[in-house]
Amino acid sequence: MLEVITDTGALWTDETNWDALAQRAVHAALLQTADADLLDKDMAVEVSIKLSDDAEVRQLNAAYRGKDKPTNVLSFPMVQADLIGALDNTDDGEVLLGDIILAQETCAREAHERGISLADHTAHLIVHGTLHLVGHDHENDAEAEAMEALEIRALETLGLPDPYGDRGNGHAGPIDETGI
């Protein structure tokens, strides 16, 4: 059973149901991975989403990544990626995959620059962050292409377009690569 806990900050005042959006985005992302069976296990699989602001994300980015600036999304995995497949209901009946935190001002600016809704951009960033929680990364071109393919498929299941469709070759999509 997937449990997505969403903590919505004061700046996230859009008419969007952020809890439902986060639940759908995490579920869609996990379904695209080799760890999709987590959704069928007889245990609680928890992901924590915090919809915060630039100030908090800047502080976390400085503390954990040495980058003293806000970014759109940060992910904090709680389970080592190579151990995820071994999780089962003997693990106290629950597992916290990790935390994802988004900065409203940065996300809103990026969405505006791309001409998309904040909700659609947020869904993409939550999908992206969830993939990080289960061990995916984009440190090189091959990893980036593989991760983007998972994102595109997950977003498609949510009825959202390919966010990388308007680029040429190479990794340069709508996400601020300084943050994810």
C-alpha positions in Angstrom: 0.0 0.0 0.0 1.4 3.4 -1.0 1.1 6.2 1.4 2.0 9.7 0.2 2.1 12.2 3.0 1.9 15.8 1.7 2.8 18.8 3.8 1.5 21.9 1.9 3.1 25.2 2.7 1.2 28.5 2.7 2.5 29.6 -0.7 0.9 26.6 -2.4 -2.5 28.2 -2.6 -3.5 27.2 -6.1 -6.9 25.5 -6.5 -5.1 22.2 -7.0 -5.6 19.2 -4.7 -1.9 18.8 -4.0 -2.5 15.6 -1.9 -4.2 13.9 -4.8 -1.6 15.2 -7.3 1.3 13.9 -5.2 -0.3 10.5 -4.7 -0.9 10.1 -8.5 2.6 11.3 -9.4 4.4 9.0 -7.0 2.3 6.0 -8.0 2.8 6.8 -11.7 6.6 7.0 -11.2 6.9 3.8 -9.2 4.9 1.9 -11.8 7.5 2.7 -14.4 10.4 1.2 -12.4 11.8 -2.2 -11.6 10.4 -1.5 -8.1 6.8 -1.4 -9.1 6.1 -4.5 -7.0 6.4 -2.3 -3.9 2.9 -1.2 -4.7 1.6 -4.8 -4.4 3.4 -5.7 -1.2 1.5 -6.2 2.1 3.2 -3.2 3.8 3.0 0.5 3.9 5.4 2.2 1.4 5.6 5.8 2.4 6.9 8.9 0.5 6.8 12.2 2.2 6.3 15.3 0.0 6.8 18.8 1.4 5.6 21.7 -0.7 7.7 24.4 0.7 9.4 27.7 -0.4 12.7 28.9 -1.8 14.1 29.9 1.6 13.8 26.4 3.1 15.0 24.6 -0.1 17.9 27.0 -0.3 18.9 26.1 3.3 18.7 22.4 2.6 20.5 22.7 -0.7 23.3 24.5 1.0 23.5 22.0 3.9 23.3 18.8 1.9 24.6 19.7 -1.6 26.9 22.6 -0.8 24.9 24.9 -3.2 23.7 28.1 -1.5 20.7 28.8 -3.7 17.2 27.6 -4.0 16.3 24.9 -6.5 13.1 23.3 -7.7 13.2 19.9 -6.1 15.3 17.9 -3.7 15.1 14.2 -2.9 16.3 12.5 0.2 16.2 8.7 -0.2 15.9 6.7 3.0 16.5 3.2 1.6 19.7 2.3 -0.2 18.7 1.6 -3.9 20.2 -1.9 -4.0 18.1 -2.9 -1.0 14.7 -1.8 -2.2 14.0 -5.1 -4.0 14.5 -7.0 -0.8 11.9 -5.1 1.2 8.9 -7.1 2.2 6.2 -7.1 4.9 8.7 -8.4 7.5 10.2 -4.9 7.7 7.8 -3.8 10.5 5.0 -3.5 7.9 6.2 -0.2 6.6 9.1 1.5 4.9 9.8 5.2 4.3 11.3 5.4 0.8 12.2 9.1 1.4 11.4 12.7 1.3 10.9 15.1 -1.6 10.8 18.8 -1.1 9.8 21.5 -3.7 10.3 25.2 -3.7 7.1 27.1 -4.7 8.7 30.3 -6.0 11.2 28.4 -8.2 8.6 25.9 -9.4 6.1 28.7 -10.2 8.7 30.7 -12.1 9.8 27.7 -14.1 6.2 26.8 -14.9 5.5 30.3 -16.1 8.6 30.4 -18.2 7.5 27.1 -19.9 3.9 28.2 -20.3 2.6 25.2 -18.3 0.5 25.1 -15.2 2.2 24.9 -11.8 0.2 21.6 -11.2 1.7 20.0 -14.3 5.2 21.1 -13.5 4.8 20.0 -9.9 3.6 16.5 -11.0 6.7 16.2 -13.2 9.0 17.2 -10.4 7.4 14.7 -8.0 7.8 12.0 -10.6 11.4 13.0 -11.0 12.0 13.1 -7.3 10.4 9.7 -6.8 12.7 8.2 -9.4 15.6 9.5 -7.4 14.2 7.8 -4.3 14.5 4.4 -5.9 18.0 5.0 -7.2 17.7 6.6 -10.6 20.0 9.5 -11.5 21.2 11.7 -14.3 24.9 12.0 -13.7 25.8 11.1 -17.3 24.0 11.1 -20.7 23.0 7.4 -20.5 21.5 7.8 -17.0 19.7 11.0 -18.0 18.2 9.4 -21.1 17.0 6.4 -19.1 15.5 8.5 -16.4 13.8 10.8 -18.8 12.2 7.8 -20.6 10.8 6.7 -17.2 9.5 10.3 -16.6 7.9 10.5 -20.0 6.1 7.2 -19.6 4.9 8.1 -16.0 3.7 11.6 -17.2 1.9 10.0 -20.1 -0.1 7.8 -17.7 -1.1 11.1 -16.0 -2.2 12.6 -19.3 0.7 15.0 -19.4 2.9 15.7 -22.4 6.6 14.8 -22.9 8.4 17.7 -21.1 11.5 17.0 -23.1 9.8 16.9 -26.5 10.9 20.3 -27.7 14.6 19.8 -27.2 17.3 18.7 -29.7 19.8 16.0 -28.8 21.4 16.1 -25.4 20.0 16.6 -21.9 18.3 20.0 -21.7 14.7 19.6 -20.6 12.4 21.8 -18.6 14.0 20.9 -15.2 16.5 23.1 -13.5 19.5 20.7 -13.6 21.1 22.5 -10.7 18.4 21.1 -8.4 17.8 17.6 -9.4 
